[in-house]
Amino acid sequence: IDTSSQDEIGVLASEFNRMAARLRDLRRSDYGRLLVEQKKSDAVIDSIYEPVIVTDARGGVIKINHAGRQLFGGPASNGHGGELTLSGVIGGERILHAVRDAVAMQRPVAAEDSAALVPVRVGGAERSFRLRATPMRDSDGHLLGAVTVLEDITALAELDKLKTGFISV
């Protein structure tokens, strides 16, 4: 409020201006802290070696780390929000199914059998990934979505094939 008087109205206006400035500073500092925390969580997810996909409760991709973008490329190449989707991506339907199961059952989905394997063609070779989806909750326990990690077990799968072949011979 712009006023130059020194009476009660002027004092009230200057106090109101001071209060508005404090509120503006508080909002800026909360927003700044929120941005710093978001950048930290993004950096943590991006630094994980294995593909990590964070989805909302409906299966929409919220975040995908660098390893995941390299693996899937194409439709899921953007790392932050937007219109990301796993449908149409090789192995995407299995991932979405695991996310839906984790959200519906509200417990981690981490099977060890062949149903948990997601084959993905990278370059000219096919790689095998073990799928692990875990529900994601806020501090109050409300379900937010799921975090899915794809563990590269190609070497283990090849070793198992060699072992089976050796035993059969």
C-alpha positions as CSV (number, residue, x, y, z in Angstrom):
1,I,0.0,0.0,0.0
2,D,1.4,3.3,-1.0
3,T,0.8,6.0,1.5
4,S,2.8,9.0,2.8
5,S,0.7,9.9,5.8
6,Q,2.0,9.5,9.4
7,D,-1.4,9.0,11.1
8,E,-3.0,5.7,12.1
9,I,-3.7,4.8,8.5
10,G,-0.1,5.4,7.5
11,V,1.2,3.3,10.3
12,L,-1.3,0.6,9.5
13,A,-0.2,0.7,5.8
14,S,3.5,0.5,6.6
15,E,2.8,-2.5,9.0
16,F,0.8,-4.2,6.2
17,N,3.6,-3.7,3.7
18,R,6.1,-5.1,6.2
19,M,3.9,-8.1,6.8
20,A,3.4,-8.7,3.0
21,A,7.2,-8.5,2.5
22,R,7.7,-11.1,5.3
23,L,5.1,-13.4,3.7
24,R,6.7,-13.0,0.3
25,D,10.2,-13.9,1.7
26,L,8.7,-16.9,3.5
27,R,7.1,-18.2,0.3
28,R,10.3,-17.7,-1.6
29,S,12.3,-19.6,1.0
30,D,9.8,-22.5,1.2
31,Y,9.8,-22.7,-2.6
32,G,13.6,-22.6,-2.7
33,R,13.9,-25.4,-0.2
34,L,11.3,-27.4,-2.1
35,L,13.3,-27.0,-5.3
36,V,16.5,-28.0,-3.6
37,E,14.9,-31.1,-2.2
38,Q,13.4,-32.0,-5.5
39,K,16.8,-31.6,-7.2
40,K,18.4,-33.8,-4.6
41,S,15.8,-36.6,-5.1
42,D,16.2,-36.3,-8.9
43,A,19.9,-36.6,-8.5
44,V,19.6,-39.7,-6.3
45,I,17.3,-41.4,-8.7
46,D,19.5,-40.5,-11.7
47,S,22.6,-41.7,-10.0
48,I,21.3,-45.2,-9.6
49,Y,23.0,-47.5,-12.1
50,E,19.9,-49.7,-12.9
51,P,16.8,-48.4,-14.6
52,V,14.4,-46.8,-12.2
53,I,10.8,-45.8,-13.1
54,V,8.6,-43.8,-10.8
55,T,4.9,-43.9,-11.6
56,D,1.7,-42.5,-10.2
57,A,-1.1,-44.8,-8.9
58,R,-2.6,-45.0,-12.5
59,G,0.7,-46.1,-14.0
60,G,1.7,-42.8,-15.6
61,V,5.4,-42.2,-15.6
62,I,6.4,-39.4,-13.3
63,K,10.2,-39.8,-13.4
64,I,12.6,-42.1,-15.2
65,N,16.3,-42.1,-14.5
66,H,19.2,-41.8,-16.9
67,A,19.6,-45.6,-17.2
68,G,15.9,-46.1,-17.9
69,R,16.0,-43.4,-20.6
70,Q,19.0,-45.1,-22.2
71,L,17.2,-48.5,-22.1
72,F,13.8,-47.5,-23.4
73,G,14.6,-44.3,-25.4
74,G,11.7,-43.5,-27.6
75,P,8.4,-42.5,-25.9
76,A,9.9,-42.5,-22.4
77,S,12.9,-40.4,-23.2
78,N,11.9,-37.3,-21.2
79,G,12.8,-37.5,-17.5
80,H,10.4,-35.1,-15.8
81,G,6.6,-35.3,-16.0
82,G,4.8,-34.6,-19.3
83,E,3.1,-37.2,-21.4
84,L,5.3,-40.2,-20.7
85,T,3.9,-43.7,-21.2
86,L,5.2,-47.2,-21.1
87,S,2.6,-48.6,-23.4
88,G,4.2,-49.3,-26.8
89,V,7.6,-49.7,-25.2
90,I,9.0,-53.3,-25.4
91,G,8.4,-54.7,-21.9
92,G,6.3,-51.8,-20.9
93,E,3.1,-53.8,-20.5
94,R,4.8,-56.1,-18.0
95,I,6.1,-53.1,-16.1
96,L,2.7,-51.5,-16.0
97,H,1.1,-54.8,-14.9
98,A,3.7,-55.0,-12.0
99,V,2.9,-51.4,-11.0
100,R,-0.8,-52.1,-11.0
101,D,-0.3,-55.2,-8.9
102,A,2.0,-53.3,-6.4
103,V,-0.6,-50.5,-6.1
104,A,-3.6,-52.8,-5.9
105,M,-2.0,-55.2,-3.4
106,Q,-0.2,-52.4,-1.6
107,R,2.9,-54.5,-1.2
108,P,6.1,-55.0,-3.2
109,V,6.0,-57.2,-6.4
110,A,9.4,-59.0,-6.7
111,A,9.0,-62.5,-8.1
112,E,12.1,-64.7,-8.9
113,D,10.5,-66.8,-11.6
114,S,10.4,-66.1,-15.4
115,A,7.2,-64.1,-15.0
116,A,9.3,-61.3,-13.4
117,L,11.8,-61.2,-16.3
118,V,11.5,-58.5,-18.8
119,P,13.4,-59.1,-22.1
120,V,14.5,-55.9,-23.7
121,R,16.5,-55.6,-27.0
122,V,19.4,-53.2,-26.6
123,G,21.4,-52.7,-29.8
124,G,21.6,-56.1,-31.3
125,A,21.5,-58.1,-28.1
126,E,18.6,-59.1,-25.9
127,R,19.0,-58.4,-22.2
128,S,17.0,-59.8,-19.3
129,F,15.8,-57.6,-16.5
130,R,14.3,-58.7,-13.2
131,L,11.3,-56.5,-12.4
132,R,10.8,-55.2,-8.8
133,A,7.9,-52.8,-8.1
134,T,7.3,-51.3,-4.7
135,P,4.4,-49.0,-3.6
136,M,5.4,-45.5,-2.8
137,R,3.7,-43.7,0.1
138,D,3.9,-40.2,1.6
139,S,4.7,-39.5,5.3
140,D,1.0,-39.9,6.2
141,G,0.9,-43.4,4.5
142,H,-1.2,-42.3,1.5
143,L,-0.5,-44.3,-1.6
144,L,1.2,-42.1,-4.2
145,G,2.3,-44.6,-6.9
146,A,5.1,-47.1,-7.3
147,V,8.8,-47.2,-7.8
148,T,10.0,-49.9,-10.2
149,V,13.6,-51.1,-10.5
150,L,14.9,-53.2,-13.4
151,E,17.8,-55.4,-12.3
152,D,20.0,-56.5,-15.2
153,I,20.4,-60.3,-14.8
154,T,21.5,-61.1,-18.3
155,A,24.8,-62.6,-17.2
156,L,23.0,-64.7,-14.6
157,A,20.5,-65.9,-17.1
158,E,23.3,-66.8,-19.6
159,L,25.1,-68.6,-16.8
160,D,22.0,-70.6,-15.9
161,K,21.6,-71.6,-19.6
162,L,25.2,-72.7,-19.8
163,K,24.8,-74.7,-16.5
164,T,21.6,-76.4,-17.8
165,G,23.3,-77.2,-21.1
166,F,26.3,-78.6,-19.4
167,I,24.2,-80.8,-17.1
168,S,22.1,-82.1,-20.0
169,V,25.2,-83.0,-22.0
